């Protein structure tokens, strides 16, 4: 017997409840067909067509991401990921499980019928599933953007009944599946709203109600002028210094010499430079995220100018750990990660292509180029034993696996380096992929992980590349990685304040 269920072929005397349900469904469809809402005959059929193949939602996601705020970008990505899962589920399981014929179009006025009628089965509605998945995914990450998208999603779902291509129950079922897909995506990769970093260890800092004494150095290349000026609206007596990337270090040093609080707006590399200056001058740091990824600011719990402004006005701050590497006469700090092996090569390749094609596409191209190369693994000794390594990663604090992705750190002052190693051997691409899938704290022949306060490597291959917070340098011989516990004071809003 076929596992498919045909909702239109029912034996008399059986499934009485289903008979009544289908009868009610048909009456609701006919009721909708009789309605003549103002402007609906112009708008809803066009809106329905625009949602074909998810085109409407991809365009909406691009608009949301164009707002340039980290939360909006995450909302757009989450919405599209939810849509993709919903579409995959509908097309592989939903449409094949219940083979329901489309409604007859006799009650539907010709003016609102679609020019091209769908040829797939009716139950459930793929358009309603995609609309609900995208809107729910966006709302889970950003309620404000979700509120803006919801009327469009509702209109798309309604249009499928209004144009006569679905029964109401098809739309309701599709919407339920779409919303479920969004929650499934959140189960795999939780939203940041569900990952609140601890507000400790707290420390005393100046409360600058008007921003007097705060000097913000902004990286012009980050393209965040609007965000910086929004911060100055909150802190009108703060001083702004906008400069080119090549002048960042010099301008930070000048600002630190006369500031009470050092502020910075830029990506992780710019924030790293500011942290080094703040430590040298014993100043608290105020970070406004202005890069592509903004790992440090987001893990700290700072997403917008409002977060920074409120913390500075109220004098709310915490102390965080800082990582440090040393190799011969070289020394550097890292707030996020420090890596040897394949990853620094990927950073170099990404930076080559990013000015031409953008950061995210450049990262994909770089990964493909680096993993295809024929190379020998990095050689290093740990505790007197030689190890061939494809990758050594040290995180400033523990990176937790939340869902399918090691999304973030929940504690920036835990006192440990999160060290992960991908051992040398054949097929580096497969080994790196296996390590990524295995997770941060599992043990496998390809992957190892340990949490330590200090790591010393000797006999490192001369000229090996080391990446730290997006910057790359050459090292060799002895390389030491260590923690500076609670060394840096950073403003951030505290929960419940």
N, C-alpha and C positions, 0 to 999 in steps of 0.2 A: 504494500500500500504506500502511496506517495505521502511524504510528510507534509506536503503543501495543503493548505486549507482554502477551499473556495467558498467565500462568504456569500456567493450568489446562488449556490446550489444547496438547498436545505430540504430534508425530507419532511413531509407533513406530519404533525404530531410530535416532532422532536425539536429540541432547542427552542422552546417557546420564548425564553428570555431573549435569545439572540434575535428571534423574529421581531420581537417588540423593539429591540434596540435598532435594528436595521430600518424598521418602519419609521421610528422617530428620526433617525439620521436622514432619511429621504425627505421627510416633511420639513426638517430644518433647512435642507438644501433648497427645496422649492420655495421656502419662505425667503431665503437670501436672494433667490433668483427674481423674486417679485419686487425687491426693494430698489428704489431709485434715489440714491444718496447724492447730494450736490457735489459736482466735480468728480465723483468716483469713477464715472464711465471714461473720463479722460485720463485719470491718474493711475488707478489700480491696475488696469491691463499693462500699461507701460512699466509700472513698478515691478509687476510680476515677471515681465520679460527681462528686465534689467538684472534680476536675480539669477538668471540662467547660468549654470556652471559656476556660481559663486562670484560672478564678476562684480555685482553690487557690493559685496562684503569685502572683496579685495580692495576696491576703490575706497570704501569707508575706512578700512584698516590703514591705508596709506594716508588718508586725511588725519586720522587720529595720531599716527606716528609723527606726522609733520609738525605737531605742536611742540616737539623737541623736549618734552619733559620725560624723565625716566619712567614714571608711572604710566603715562600715555603710551609709550613705546611697548612696555610690557603688556598693557591692556590689548593693544593691537595684535601682538604676537599670540597672546593667550586666546583671543577671539578667533583668529585664523586657525590655530591648532585645534581648538574645539570644533570648528566647522569641518576641518579635515577628518577628524575622528568620526563625527556624525555622518558625513557623506560616505565614508568607507563602510560604516555599519549599515546604513540604509541600503546601499547598492549591493552589498555582499550577502546580507542576512535579511533585512526588512522586506525588500521587494520580492524576494524569492520564497519567503515563508508564508505570506498571505497573498494569494493571487486574486485580487479583487478588481473587477472591471471598472472603468471610469464611468462617471454619471452620464446619463443621456443629456444632450444639450438642448432638448426641445424647450424647457422652461426658461432658458437663458437668452436674453435679447442678443441679437447678432452683433450689435455694436460693441459689446463687451467680451465677445468670444475671442480667444487667441487665434492668430492667423495660422500658427502651426500647433496642432494638438499633440500632446505627449503620447508616446506609444508604449510607455512602460505601464506596469500595473499601478493601481490607484493607492493602495495602502502600504506604508504610511506616506505622508507628503514629504518629499525630499526638500522642497523649498522651505517648508515650515521648520523642518529639522535644522537646516542650515541657518535660518534666521534666528531661531531660539538658541542654537549653539553659540553663534557669534555674539549675540546680545548678552547671553548669560556669562560667557567667558570674559567679555569686556567688563561687565558689571562686577564680577568677582575680584578683578584687579583694580578697577576704578569705578566706584559707584556713580560718580558724576558723569563720566562718559557713558556708562551703562544706561543712565537715565536719558541721555541724549539719543542713544541708538534704539532704545526700546520702542518708541512709536513707529520707527521705520520697520523694525522686525515684525511688530504686530500688524502693520499694514500689508506687508508681504504675505504673511500667513492668511490674513483675511482675503487677499486678492485671489488666492487659489480656489476659494469657494465662490467668490463673486464672479470669477470668469468661467466657472463651471467645470474645472478640471479635477476637483476633489470634493468628496463628501466632508462635512464638518469633522467627523470622527477621524478621517485621514489626517486632517490638519492637527487635531489635538494630540493624536498619537505621535506624529512627527515632532511637534513641539516638545513633548515630554522626552522623546529620545534625544533631541538636540540638547535640552537642558541637562539631561543625564550625562551626555558626552562631555559637557563643560565641567561638571563636577568630577567626572572620571579623570580629566586632564589635571584638575586641581589636586586630585589624590596622588597623581604621579609627580607633579611639580607644584608644590604648594605656593600660594600667593604670599607675598611679603607681609601682608597684613596679619597672617597667621604665624609669623616668625619674628616676634618682637625681641630685639637684643636686650640683655640685662642692662639696667641703668646703674652700673657700678664698674669700678670703684668711683664714687662721686668725689669731687674735689672743689675747693673754693676758687672762684675766678671773679674778675670784675663784672658787675652788671652795668652794661652801657645802654641806658634807656634810649638815648638818641643816637648811639653809635659813636660818640665822641671818644677818640683814641683808637678806633679800629681803622686799619689801612688794608684795603682789599686789592691784591695784585691779580689781574685778570689776563689770561692768555687769549689774545685776539683770535688766534687760529681756532679756538674752540667754538666760535660763533655763538656765544651766549650773552651778547651785549644786553638783550632785553631782560634776561634773568638777573644780571648784575644790577641793572638800573632799578629793577623791581625790589631788590634787596635794599638799595639806597633809599627807596621810597619809605621803607620800614625804619631805616636807620639814617635819617637825613644828614647827620653830622659826621658820618663815616667818610673816609677819603678813598677814592678810586684811582688806581694806577693801571691803565691798559697798555700792554706791551706785546711785542712780537715774541715768538718762542725763543729766539736766540738771546733775548734780553731778560728772560724770566729770572735767572739766578741773580743777576746784578740788581734788578729792581726789588727782588725779595730782600736782599741784603740791605739795600737803602731803606726800605720800609721798616725792617726790623730794628734799625738803629734809632727810630723815633716813634715807634708804635707801642701802644699798651697791649694791643691784641693784633696778631698778624692774621689777615684773611687771605684766602686764595680761591680762585675760580678757574677750573680747568680739569683735565683728565687725570688719571692716576699718576702719570709721570710728573705733571706739574705739581700735584699734591705732594708727591715724594720730595721734590725739591724744596717745597715750602716747609715740610716737616723737618728736613735737615737744618734749615735756617732757624726755625722755631726752637729746636733743641739747642742749637749753638747759642742762641740769645736768651734761652730760658723764658720763652713767651708761650702763652696759650694760642692755639690755632683754631680758626673758624673756617670750615670747609664748605664751599658751595659747589656741588657737583656740576661739571661743565664738559665732560668728555663723553665717549661712546659707552663705556661700561661702568665707570664710577664705582668699582668694587668697594673701595675703602669707605666712601661716604654712605653707600647703601647699607653695608654691613654695620656701620656705626648707627644707622637709623636716621640719616639725614637725606631727604629726597628733594627738598625744594627750598626756595628763598625764605618761605614762611618758617620752616624748621630752624634754619640758621638764625633768622631775625629774632624769633621768639627766645631761643637759647641765649643769644647775646644780650637781649633786653633784660632777661631774668637772671642772668649769671648762672646758667646751668651747664655743667661740663662733667666729663669723666676722664680718667687716665687710661691710656691704652699702651699695649706693648709695641715695641719696635724691633724688627729684625735687623741684623747687621752681618755682612760678609766681609772677609779679609782674605787677601791673596797677595803675599809679598808686600809691596808698598801701597797696593790698592785697597781701598775701603769704601763701602757704600751701605746705605740703609735701604730697607724695604718694609713697606707697610702691608703689602699683600703677599707676594710670592717671590721666590728666588729659584731659578731652574738652571740645570746643566743638561747638555745632550741635544735632543731633537728640538725641543721647544724654542730655544734661542734662535735656531736656524729658521724656524717658522716665523718668528717675530721679524727677522731681517727680511725675509721674503714678503711678508705682509706689508711692511713699510715701503717696499719698492713699488707695490701695485696700488696701495691705498689712495695716493693722490689722483690716480687715473680712474679707478672704478669704485672707490668707496671702501670703508673698513670691512664690512661683512663679506662682500664678494671677494675682497683681497684675502681675507682669512681662509676662505674655501680654496682659492687658487694656490695659496701658499702651502696649505696642508697637502694638496695633491702633488705639488712639485717636490716637497721635502720627503714625503713618504715613498716616492718613486725612485729616489736617488740610491745609487749603490755606494754604501759607506761602511766604515768600520765603527763599531760602538766605541764610546768614550771609555778610556781606561782610568781607574782610580783605585786607591787602596783605602780601606776602612778597617781600623783596628788591626793593621798589619796584613790583611788579606786583600788580594787583588780582585777587582770586580769589573767585568765589562758591562757598561750601562748604556741603554738607549735613552733613558730619561731619569733624572733625579729632580724631584719637585719638593720644595720646602715651603710650607705655608706659615705665615705669621699668625699662629692660632689654628685651632682645629677646624677643618672644613667638614661639615656634616653632610651626609647623604640624606637628602630630603626628597623622597620619591625616586625618580630615575636619574636625577642629576645632583651632583655635589654642589648645591646651590649657593651656600653662603656659610659664613662664620656667625655663630650666635654669641660668642664671647671673645672680645678683642683684648682681654687681659687674662688669659688662662695660663700664661707662662711657658707654653710649649711651642716647638716647631712641629708642624704636621708634615713628616717626611714620607714620601712615597717614591718607590724605585721600580722602574721597569728594567729587568735584567737583559743583558746582551744575549744574542743567539740569532738564529735564522728568522727571516720574515719579520722585520721590525714593525711593519704596519699592522700585522695580525696581533703581535704582542701588545702594541699600544692599545688596539681596540679591545683586546681581552682585558687589559688592565682597567680601561674605562668602564667596561660593563661589570667587572667584578666588584667595584666599589672601593672605598677608601681604606677599610680596615680588614679586608679579607686577605687570605694567604693563598697564593697560587704559584706554580713554577715560574710564571712571568712577572709576578707583581708582589711587592712586599711593602708594608707600611709600619711606621713606628712613630711615636711621639717622644721627643727629647727636648732638652733645653739647649743643647749644644751638639754640633756635629763637626768632626774634623776629618777632611779628606787629604790624602797625601799621594804623591806621584800622579797627579792629574795630568792628562795629556797637555803638553804645552800648546798654547794658542786656543784652548777650548773656549767656547762661547758661554757666557753666563748672562742670563736675563734676570732683571730685577725691576718689577713694576713697569714693564714695557720698555725699559732701557736695556741695552746690550753692551757688554764689554768683554775683553779677553782675559783669561786667567790661566794659570798653570802651576804645577808643583803642589804647594800646600794651599788648601782652601778651607777656611773655617767659617761656619755659620753659627750664629748665636743669638740669644734673645736679650733685649734690654727691657726688663719687666717694668710696666707702668711708667715708661720714660716720658711719654708725650701727653700733654693735656689738650683735649679737644672739646669744643662746644658741641652740645647736642641737647635737644629738648628731653626732659625727663618725664616719664609716664606719671600721670596723676598730679602734675604740678600745674 
